[in-house]
Amino acid sequence: MSARGRMARGQRGQMAVELAVMVPVVIVVALVVYNICRFVESCATFDRVAPDAVISQGVAPAGEQSALAAAGEVQSCIEAALSMSSCEVTVDVSGPEPRSLGRGLTFPVSPLLTTYTCTLRYHPWPSAFVIAGVSFAPPLALTHQRKLVVDRFRPGVVV
């Protein structure tokens, strides 16, 4: 038998073995890319919608005129725009921090300014799996945050 025939017979299953080794890696890389694309898409929508929601709903909420009602309105507005089941939105409201004058005296710099901290949490899919020894375990949640300071009693004042 010639040397050429022996080489062809020895490499006959090499492509099948290489494919079997590479398929799990390709699947995991595809899932990582899929989750990154979904996170970037939700961040882009969130960055566009969150300031608009704070300015329109946070300054003058419908119904009760309180900070908690405004946070609820902002959160529901952002959630309606995102419409993704893998995303979770939270909105925190805080007032001005008092400045110290010394000797225990404090005063707020501007008592009318309100800070809205909007947080987006994206939960990757799937949560974890192992295929042929290659594991995929993304973090529990990816977070993205946006802060906006507005004056609740003077429309159009955004800091």
N, C-alpha and C positions, 0 to 999 in steps of 0.2 A: 504494500500500500504506500502511496506517495505521502510526502510530508504535508502536502496541501490538503489531502483528504483527512489526515489526522487532526489538523488544526480546525477544519470546518466542523468535524464531529465534536470537538471539545468545547466550542463556543456556541453550540446550537441553542441552549437555554439561557444564555447570558442576558438577552434583552428582557425576557420574562422576569428574571430575578431583579434586574435593575428597575423595572416598572413596579414590581411588588414592593421594593424598598422606597421608591420615590412617591408613590401615591399617597401614603399617610402624611408625608411632609407637605405635599402640594395641597391637600385638604386643609391642614392646619393653617398654612399660609393664606389660603383663600378665606378662611373664617376670620383671621386677623384683619385682612384687608376689608372684608365686609363690615366688620364691627367698627373699624376706623372710619370708613365712609359714612356709616350711619351716625356716628358720633359727630363728625364734622358737619354733616347735614343738619343735625339737630342743634348744634352750636350756632351755625349760621342763622337758622330761623330764630333761635332764642335771642341772639344779639340784635336782631332786627326788631323783634316783637317786644322784648322786655322794656326798653326805654319808652316805646310808644304806650305800652300798657301803664307804666308808672305815671307818665305825664297825663294820660287821659283819665285813667281810673283812680290813681293814687291821690291826685290833687283834689278831685271832686268825686268821691265815690257815690254811687246811687244808694239811697236809703240813709242809714245812720252815718253821721259824719264823725267817725272815729278812726284811729290808726289801724285797729284790728279789722274793721270793715273794709278799709281801703286795701289792706294786705290781702284779704280774701278776694276782693274784686280783681286785683292785679294778678293773683295766682290763677283764678279761673279764666281770665282773659289769655294768659300765656299758655295754659293747658289746652284751651280750645284751639289755639293757633298751631301748637305742636302736633297734636293728635297722634302721638306715638305711645304704644303701650309699654315700651321699654324705658321711657323717660319719666322722671319724677321731678316735680317743681316745688320749691319752697320759697316763700317770701317772708323776710324778717324786716321789721320796722323798728327804727330806733330814733330817739329824739336827739337834740343837741347835747354834747358833753359840757358840763360846766367848767369854766376856767378858774383857776385859783388866784386870789389876790393876796394871799399870804394871811397869816393869823386866822386860818379857818374860814375865811370869807370866799364864797364862790359866786359866780354869776354866769348865765348862759350867754354866749357870744351873740347868737341870734336865736331867740326862742321859737321862731317860726319854721326853722329848717328841719326837715325830716329826711332821714337816710333810709332808702329801700335797698335791701340786699337780696337780689334774686339769685337762686342757686338751682342749677340743672344737674340732675344725677342721671347718668345713662347706665343701664344694666346690660352688659354684653350678653349676646346669645351665642351658643349655649353656655351655661354656667361653668361646666367642666366636662371633659371626656378624654378617653385614651383610645387610640386606634393603632394597633400593631406596634405598641411600645412608644409611640409619639403622643405626648400629652398636650392638652390645650386647657389651661386654667387661667382665664383672664381675671383681672381684679374684680372685686365685688361691685364696684361702681366707679365710673369716671365722672368727675365733677367739673363744672364750669360755673363761674360766678360773675355777676354783673352788679355794680353798685351805682346808684343814682341818688343825688341829693336834690330835693325840691322844696319849695316853700308852699306849704299846704293852703295858705290863706291868700297868697298873691299869685294868680295864674301867670304862667310864662316865665317865672323865675326858676331857672335850673342852674345848679352849681356843678 
